[in-house]
Amino acid sequence: MISLLDIAERSQKGPKVEEKTWNLSLFRKMEELTGKYGIKCPDDGSFFNHDDAQVEAAYRAAVDFLSEQGIYCLTTSRVIQLTRDEVLQAIREAPSEIAVGTGRDVRVIKSRRIEETEGLSHVPGHHAPFSEELGSICVKNMAQIPSADLIEGFNFRAVDGREVYGMPLEAYASRRQLAWLRQGIRQAGRPGIGVALYPISTRASVLVAPMDPDYGLRRTDGILLTMLPDVKMEQDMLTAAIVYNDYGAFARGVASATAGGFCGGVEGAVIEAVCQLVGGWICYRDRFGPASIGRATGRMAERLQPQPNTYWASSLACQVLNRYCPLPYFNGGYTQSGPGTLTQLLELAYNFARGPLNGANVDKVRHQRAQVNQAQTPLEAEWTWEVCNAVMHSVHTRSNGEVFYRKLAELIEGRKPEPARDVREVYDWAHHRPMPAYHEVYLQAKQMLSGVGLQFA
């Protein structure tokens, strides 16, 4: 397939285009492709796609976009042009699995089938802000989750009492993040579990700073290198991708899109989400990532409202990837409510229960407006894992999922989001368990889901 050096060269020599022009052309192209291929969200409130013709249509539209429109390099304001043969070859050569970690802690992350009832991979945390004194203890607790296959890093505002600001301190902070990750997994008794750098900044020098087999990123570890919204990439991440690819470490990305942006409605968001995962593989060699579609919003809603249209779009995007592109993908979920609350656990169930039915693995959990020490605890990760396993063994199919989701939506519709609490108030990090009050909240959420038909082990 096309090499990363070819991508680098084209990012320097491709057609010069202003970003505003790219954004407007993206909107027009998505409108053209959704009309050409007849991609249309049903008006019956379906949470899942049941039309195989839509899967083929969305796939053809995504290939057309990448081969006719290309990928925009934000750094140079140039378009990376790709031929149809290059796009199709990249898709054919995409791997369906990857081994992460080392020794007895090695795990294999695999692509799953739609409605498959076994084989979930799990990335429980972090992708969230924590203070440095909580760093390694949070990692330890995430690594203590038996289902955890990979631990992603976290960000922080200060290191060694200094504000993380400017390239020297950012590079140092990246190395400290990996030191805390390695310390935490050792304390958990899982020294070989794979870890992935969560970038402190996207400068190339900062991204490669923690590459260190003894104290930092090993060749069995990885890094988060994400495509930007609107099918855009940047040279700093490409630089890191070239270095890490040569080093032997993996990259993980994101295949998400936002309906209501330059991609247009949910139909255009499906095309963009597929382009994001394939584009991340082409530009950064991203081996897996979350596949989801959200909706552009301003302020956080005062009341929760189910959004079946975006769930239908996510279902369609997952089916396209599942049928045509072997890369493993995950289902993640941010919530408006914070840790320690009943409403967040219900939101998480609503966000994650669809994952196994769409062939997705289980990704990390986080409060949407993440603040330091207010984003996540291990209980939310364990809860989503428990919910997904219950769905596999009691819901089984997308048809059953439609019935189940209508009941599940009633549990969250109209609820007022609950504010986040400091995670030290709701979780006992020394003993890897929720505080008693939070445990009672968990039991209440479990009882409510049992009441709408979910059968827990």
C-alpha positions as CSV (number, residue, x, y, z in Angstrom):
1,M,0.0,0.0,0.0
2,I,1.0,3.6,-0.2
3,S,3.9,4.4,2.1
4,L,4.0,7.0,4.8
5,L,6.8,8.7,2.9
6,D,4.5,9.1,-0.1
7,I,1.9,10.7,2.2
8,A,4.6,13.0,3.6
9,E,5.6,14.0,0.1
10,R,2.0,14.6,-1.1
11,S,1.3,16.7,2.0
12,Q,4.1,19.0,0.8
13,K,3.3,19.0,-3.0
14,G,-0.5,18.5,-3.2
15,P,-2.8,21.2,-4.5
16,K,-2.9,24.3,-2.3
17,V,-6.4,24.8,-0.8
18,E,-7.6,27.2,1.8
19,E,-9.2,25.5,4.8
20,K,-12.4,27.4,4.4
21,T,-12.6,26.2,0.8
22,W,-11.9,22.6,1.8
23,N,-14.7,22.8,4.5
24,L,-17.2,24.1,2.0
25,S,-16.2,21.6,-0.7
26,L,-16.5,18.8,1.9
27,F,-20.1,19.9,2.6
28,R,-21.0,19.9,-1.1
29,K,-19.3,16.6,-1.8
30,M,-21.2,14.9,1.1
31,E,-24.5,16.2,-0.2
32,E,-23.5,15.0,-3.7
33,L,-22.6,11.5,-2.5
34,T,-25.6,10.9,-0.2
35,G,-27.8,11.9,-3.1
36,K,-26.0,9.8,-5.7
37,Y,-26.1,6.6,-3.6
38,G,-29.4,7.2,-1.9
39,I,-28.1,7.1,1.7
40,K,-31.1,8.0,3.8
41,C,-31.8,7.8,7.5
42,P,-35.2,6.1,8.1
43,D,-37.9,8.2,9.7
44,D,-39.2,5.4,11.9
45,G,-36.8,6.1,14.8
46,S,-34.7,3.0,14.2
47,F,-31.6,2.7,16.4
48,F,-29.9,0.2,14.1
49,N,-29.5,-0.2,10.3
50,H,-31.3,-3.2,8.8
51,D,-30.8,-2.3,5.1
52,D,-27.9,-4.1,3.4
53,A,-28.2,-1.8,0.4
54,Q,-27.3,1.2,2.6
55,V,-24.1,-0.6,3.7
56,E,-22.9,-1.0,0.1
57,A,-24.0,2.5,-0.8
58,A,-22.1,4.1,2.2
59,Y,-19.0,2.1,1.4
60,R,-19.0,3.2,-2.3
61,A,-19.5,6.8,-1.2
62,A,-16.5,6.7,1.2
63,V,-14.2,5.3,-1.4
64,D,-15.4,8.0,-3.8
65,F,-14.7,10.7,-1.3
66,L,-11.2,9.5,-0.5
67,S,-10.3,9.0,-4.2
68,E,-11.9,12.1,-5.6
69,Q,-11.6,14.6,-2.7
70,G,-8.6,13.3,-0.8
71,I,-7.4,14.1,2.7
72,Y,-6.6,17.7,3.8
73,C,-3.3,18.5,5.5
74,L,-4.0,21.2,8.0
75,T,-0.3,22.0,8.5
76,T,0.5,22.8,4.8
77,S,-3.0,23.7,3.5
78,R,-2.5,21.1,0.8
79,V,-4.6,18.1,-0.3
80,I,-3.2,14.6,-0.2
81,Q,-4.6,13.1,-3.4
82,L,-5.2,9.4,-3.6
83,T,-6.2,7.1,-6.5
84,R,-9.0,4.7,-6.2
85,D,-6.6,1.8,-6.5
86,E,-4.5,3.2,-3.6
87,V,-7.6,3.5,-1.4
88,L,-8.9,0.0,-2.3
89,Q,-5.4,-1.5,-1.8
90,A,-5.1,0.1,1.7
91,I,-8.5,-1.3,2.7
92,R,-7.5,-4.8,1.5
93,E,-4.3,-4.7,3.4
94,A,-5.8,-3.4,6.7
95,P,-5.1,-5.9,9.5
96,S,-8.0,-7.6,11.3
97,E,-6.1,-8.0,14.6
98,I,-3.1,-6.7,16.6
99,A,-1.3,-8.1,19.6
100,V,-0.6,-5.5,22.3
101,G,1.5,-5.9,25.4
102,T,4.2,-8.4,26.2
103,G,4.8,-11.7,28.1
104,R,1.9,-13.2,30.0
105,D,0.0,-9.9,29.6
106,V,-0.1,-9.9,25.8
107,R,-3.7,-9.5,24.5
108,V,-5.0,-9.7,20.9
109,I,-7.4,-7.0,19.8
110,K,-9.6,-8.5,17.0
111,S,-12.2,-7.4,14.6
112,R,-15.6,-8.8,15.6
113,R,-18.7,-9.8,13.6
114,I,-22.0,-8.0,13.8
115,E,-24.1,-9.5,16.6
116,E,-21.2,-11.7,17.7
117,T,-21.7,-13.1,21.3
118,E,-18.1,-13.5,22.4
119,G,-14.6,-12.0,22.1
120,L,-14.9,-8.5,23.3
121,S,-11.8,-6.4,23.7
122,H,-11.7,-3.7,26.4
123,V,-9.8,-0.4,26.8
124,P,-11.2,0.9,30.2
125,G,-9.3,4.2,30.6
126,H,-8.1,6.9,30.6
127,H,-8.2,9.7,27.9
128,A,-9.0,12.0,30.8
129,P,-7.3,14.6,33.1
130,F,-5.9,13.6,36.5
131,S,-3.6,15.4,39.0
132,E,-0.1,14.0,39.2
133,E,-0.6,12.6,42.7
134,L,-3.4,10.4,41.4
135,G,-1.5,9.3,38.3
136,S,-0.1,5.9,39.0
137,I,-2.9,4.8,41.4
138,C,-5.5,5.5,38.8
139,V,-3.5,3.4,36.3
140,K,-3.1,0.6,38.8
141,N,-6.9,0.5,39.3
142,M,-7.6,0.4,35.6
143,A,-5.1,-2.4,35.1
144,Q,-6.7,-4.4,37.9
145,I,-9.8,-4.7,35.8
146,P,-9.6,-8.4,34.6
147,S,-11.0,-7.6,31.1
148,A,-8.6,-4.7,30.4
149,D,-6.5,-5.3,27.3
150,L,-4.9,-1.9,27.0
151,I,-4.5,1.2,29.1
152,E,-4.5,4.6,27.5
153,G,-2.7,7.5,29.2
154,F,-4.0,10.7,30.6
155,N,-3.3,14.4,30.7
156,F,-2.5,16.8,33.5
157,R,-2.0,20.5,34.0
158,A,1.1,20.4,36.2
159,V,4.2,18.2,36.6
160,D,6.6,18.4,39.5
161,G,4.8,21.5,40.7
162,R,5.3,23.3,37.3
163,E,2.6,24.2,34.8
164,V,2.9,22.1,31.7
165,Y,3.5,24.9,29.1
166,G,5.9,25.0,26.2
167,M,7.7,22.3,24.3
168,P,10.4,21.4,26.9
169,L,7.9,20.9,29.7
170,E,5.4,19.1,27.4
171,A,8.2,16.7,26.3
172,Y,9.1,16.1,30.0
173,A,5.4,15.6,30.9
174,S,5.0,13.0,28.2
175,R,7.9,11.0,29.6
176,R,6.4,11.4,33.1
177,Q,3.0,10.1,31.8
178,L,4.7,6.9,30.6
179,A,6.6,6.6,33.9
180,W,3.3,6.7,35.8
181,L,1.7,4.3,33.4
182,R,4.6,1.8,33.8
183,Q,4.6,2.3,37.6
184,G,0.8,1.7,37.8
185,I,0.7,-1.5,35.7
186,R,3.6,-2.9,37.8
187,Q,1.8,-2.2,41.0
188,A,-1.3,-3.9,39.5
189,G,0.8,-7.0,38.9
190,R,0.4,-6.7,35.1
191,P,3.8,-5.2,34.0
192,G,3.4,-6.4,30.4
193,I,-0.1,-5.0,29.7
194,G,0.0,-2.7,26.7
195,V,-0.2,1.1,27.2
196,A,-0.8,3.9,24.8
197,L,0.4,7.5,25.0
198,Y,-2.3,10.1,25.3
199,P,-0.6,13.1,23.7
200,I,0.2,16.0,26.0
201,S,0.5,18.1,22.8
202,T,0.6,17.3,19.1
203,R,4.2,18.7,18.5
204,A,6.2,15.9,16.9
205,S,9.1,16.3,19.4
206,V,6.6,15.8,22.3
207,L,4.9,12.8,20.6
208,V,8.2,10.9,20.2
209,A,9.8,12.0,23.5
210,P,8.5,9.0,25.6
211,M,9.8,6.3,23.1
212,D,11.9,4.3,25.5
213,P,11.9,0.5,25.8
214,D,13.2,0.7,29.4
215,Y,11.2,3.4,31.0
216,G,8.7,4.7,28.4
217,L,6.9,3.3,25.4
218,R,8.0,-0.2,24.4
219,R,7.7,-1.7,20.9
220,T,4.6,-3.5,22.2
221,D,2.9,-0.3,23.3
222,G,1.3,2.4,21.2
223,I,0.2,6.0,20.7
224,L,-3.0,7.9,20.0
225,L,-2.7,9.5,16.6
226,T,-6.1,10.9,15.5
227,M,-7.4,12.2,12.2
228,L,-9.0,15.6,12.8
229,P,-12.6,16.4,12.1
230,D,-13.6,16.9,8.5
231,V,-11.1,14.4,7.1
232,K,-8.0,16.3,8.0
233,M,-4.5,15.3,9.2
234,E,-1.4,17.2,10.3
235,Q,2.3,16.7,9.8
236,D,3.4,16.5,13.4
237,M,1.3,13.3,13.8
238,L,2.5,12.0,10.5
239,T,6.1,12.6,11.7
240,A,5.4,10.6,14.8
241,A,3.7,7.9,12.7
242,I,6.8,7.5,10.6
243,V,9.0,7.2,13.7
244,Y,6.7,4.9,15.6
245,N,6.1,2.7,12.6
246,D,9.9,2.3,12.1
247,Y,10.3,1.6,15.9
248,G,7.6,-1.1,15.8
249,A,5.0,0.4,18.1
250,F,1.4,0.7,17.1
251,A,-0.9,3.7,16.6
252,R,-4.6,3.9,17.4
253,G,-7.0,6.5,16.1
254,V,-10.6,7.7,16.0
255,A,-13.3,7.0,13.4
256,S,-15.9,9.5,14.5
257,A,-17.9,12.3,12.9
258,T,-20.3,15.0,14.0
259,A,-23.7,15.4,12.3
260,G,-24.5,19.0,11.9
261,G,-20.9,20.0,11.0
262,F,-19.4,20.4,7.5
263,C,-20.4,16.8,6.7
264,G,-24.0,17.7,6.8
265,G,-26.6,15.4,8.4
266,V,-26.2,11.9,9.8
267,E,-26.0,10.5,6.3
268,G,-22.8,12.5,5.5
269,A,-21.5,11.7,9.0
270,V,-21.6,8.0,8.1
271,I,-19.3,8.7,5.1
272,E,-17.0,10.8,7.1
273,A,-16.7,8.3,9.9
274,V,-15.6,5.6,7.5
275,C,-13.2,8.0,5.8
276,Q,-11.7,8.8,9.2
277,L,-10.8,5.2,10.1
278,V,-9.5,4.4,6.6
279,G,-7.7,7.7,6.4
280,G,-6.1,7.1,9.8
281,W,-4.8,3.8,8.5
282,I,-3.4,5.4,5.4
283,C,-1.9,8.5,7.0
284,Y,-0.8,7.3,10.4
285,R,-1.1,3.4,10.2
286,D,-3.8,3.5,12.9
287,R,-4.6,-0.1,13.7
288,F,-7.9,0.4,15.5
289,G,-10.1,3.1,17.0
290,P,-13.7,4.0,18.1
291,A,-16.3,4.3,15.5
292,S,-19.2,6.6,16.5
293,I,-21.3,9.5,15.3
294,G,-22.5,12.4,17.5
295,R,-24.4,15.6,16.9
296,A,-23.1,19.1,17.0
297,T,-24.4,20.9,20.1
298,G,-23.8,24.2,21.8
299,R,-24.3,24.2,25.5
300,M,-25.0,20.9,27.2
301,A,-28.7,20.1,27.2
302,E,-30.7,20.7,30.3
303,R,-32.5,17.4,29.8
304,L,-31.3,14.2,28.2
305,Q,-32.9,13.2,24.9
306,P,-32.3,9.9,23.1
307,Q,-31.0,10.4,19.5
308,P,-31.9,7.3,17.5
309,N,-30.8,9.0,14.2
310,T,-27.2,9.2,15.3
311,Y,-27.3,5.6,16.7
312,W,-28.7,4.5,13.3
313,A,-25.8,6.3,11.6
314,S,-23.3,4.7,14.0
315,S,-24.8,1.3,13.2
316,L,-24.5,1.9,9.5
317,A,-20.9,3.1,9.7
318,C,-20.0,0.0,11.8
319,Q,-21.6,-2.3,9.3
320,V,-19.6,-0.7,6.5
321,L,-16.4,-1.2,8.3
322,N,-17.3,-4.7,9.4
323,R,-18.1,-5.8,5.8
324,Y,-15.4,-4.0,3.9
325,C,-12.6,-2.9,6.1
326,P,-11.1,-5.5,8.6
327,L,-9.7,-3.0,11.1
328,P,-11.0,-3.6,14.6
329,Y,-13.3,-0.8,15.9
330,F,-14.6,0.2,19.3
331,N,-17.7,1.8,20.8
332,G,-16.9,4.6,23.2
333,G,-19.1,7.0,25.1
334,Y,-19.0,10.3,26.8
335,T,-21.7,11.3,29.2
336,Q,-23.3,14.6,30.3
337,S,-23.5,13.3,33.9
338,G,-20.4,12.7,36.0
339,P,-19.0,9.8,38.0
340,G,-20.8,8.7,41.1
341,T,-24.2,9.3,39.7
342,L,-27.2,7.1,38.7
343,T,-27.8,9.2,35.6
344,Q,-24.3,8.6,34.3
345,L,-24.6,4.8,34.7
346,L,-27.9,4.9,32.8
347,E,-26.3,7.1,30.1
348,L,-23.4,4.7,29.8
349,A,-25.8,1.7,29.4
350,Y,-27.6,3.6,26.7
351,N,-24.3,4.5,24.9
352,F,-22.6,1.1,25.2
353,A,-25.4,-1.5,24.9
354,R,-25.5,-1.1,21.1
355,G,-21.8,-1.9,20.8
356,P,-21.8,-5.7,20.6
357,L,-24.8,-5.6,18.2
358,N,-22.8,-3.4,15.9
359,G,-19.7,-5.6,16.1
360,A,-17.8,-3.1,18.2
361,N,-15.4,-3.7,21.1
362,V,-15.6,-1.7,24.4
363,D,-13.7,1.6,24.7
364,K,-13.1,4.0,27.5
365,V,-15.6,6.0,29.4
366,R,-15.4,9.7,30.3
367,H,-17.5,12.6,31.5
368,Q,-18.1,14.9,28.5
369,R,-16.9,18.1,30.2
370,A,-13.9,16.5,31.8
371,Q,-12.3,18.3,34.7
372,V,-9.2,17.2,36.6
373,N,-10.1,14.3,38.9
374,Q,-13.8,14.4,37.8
375,A,-13.8,12.3,34.7
376,Q,-13.9,8.6,35.4
377,T,-13.4,5.7,37.9
378,P,-13.0,2.0,37.2
379,L,-16.6,1.3,38.2
380,E,-17.9,2.9,35.0
381,A,-15.5,0.8,32.9
382,E,-16.6,-2.4,34.7
383,W,-20.2,-1.4,34.3
384,T,-20.1,-0.9,30.6
385,W,-18.3,-4.2,30.2
386,E,-21.0,-5.9,32.3
387,V,-23.7,-4.3,30.3
388,C,-22.2,-5.3,26.9
389,N,-21.8,-8.9,28.0
390,A,-25.4,-8.9,29.2
391,V,-26.5,-7.6,25.8
392,M,-24.6,-10.4,24.0
393,H,-26.3,-13.0,26.1
394,S,-29.8,-11.7,26.4
395,V,-30.5,-9.3,23.5
396,H,-28.6,-11.1,20.7
397,T,-29.8,-9.4,17.6
398,R,-30.4,-5.9,16.2
399,S,-34.1,-6.7,15.8
400,N,-34.3,-7.5,19.5
401,G,-32.1,-4.5,20.1
402,E,-34.8,-2.1,18.6
403,V,-37.3,-3.3,21.2
404,F,-34.7,-3.2,24.1
405,Y,-33.5,0.3,23.1
406,R,-36.9,1.8,23.1
407,K,-37.3,0.7,26.7
408,L,-33.8,1.8,27.6
409,A,-34.4,5.2,26.1
410,E,-37.4,5.7,28.4
411,L,-35.0,5.4,31.4
412,I,-32.9,8.4,30.3
413,E,-35.4,10.6,28.4
414,G,-36.0,13.9,30.2
415,R,-33.6,13.2,33.1
416,K,-31.5,16.1,34.2
417,P,-27.7,15.5,33.9
418,E,-26.1,15.1,37.3
419,P,-22.8,17.1,37.9
420,A,-19.5,15.2,38.3
421,R,-18.0,14.7,41.7
422,D,-14.3,14.4,42.6
423,V,-13.5,10.7,42.0
424,R,-11.8,10.5,45.4
425,E,-15.2,11.1,47.0
426,V,-17.0,8.2,45.2
427,Y,-14.2,5.6,44.8
428,D,-11.8,3.9,47.2
429,W,-8.6,3.8,45.1
430,A,-6.6,2.1,47.8
431,H,-8.9,-1.0,47.8
432,H,-10.2,-0.9,44.2
433,R,-13.9,-0.6,45.0
434,P,-16.6,2.1,44.9
435,M,-17.6,3.9,48.1
436,P,-20.7,2.3,49.7
437,A,-23.0,5.1,48.5
438,Y,-21.8,4.7,44.9
439,H,-22.1,0.9,45.1
440,E,-25.8,1.4,46.1
441,V,-26.2,3.6,43.0
442,Y,-24.6,0.8,40.9
443,L,-27.0,-1.8,42.3
444,Q,-30.0,0.6,41.6
445,A,-28.9,1.0,37.9
446,K,-28.5,-2.7,37.5
447,Q,-32.0,-3.3,38.9
448,M,-33.4,-0.7,36.5
449,L,-31.8,-2.4,33.5
450,S,-33.0,-5.8,34.6
451,G,-36.5,-4.3,34.7
452,V,-36.3,-3.5,30.9
453,G,-35.1,-7.0,30.0
454,L,-31.4,-7.1,30.4
455,Q,-30.2,-10.4,31.9
456,F,-27.0,-10.0,33.9
457,A,-24.8,-13.0,34.7
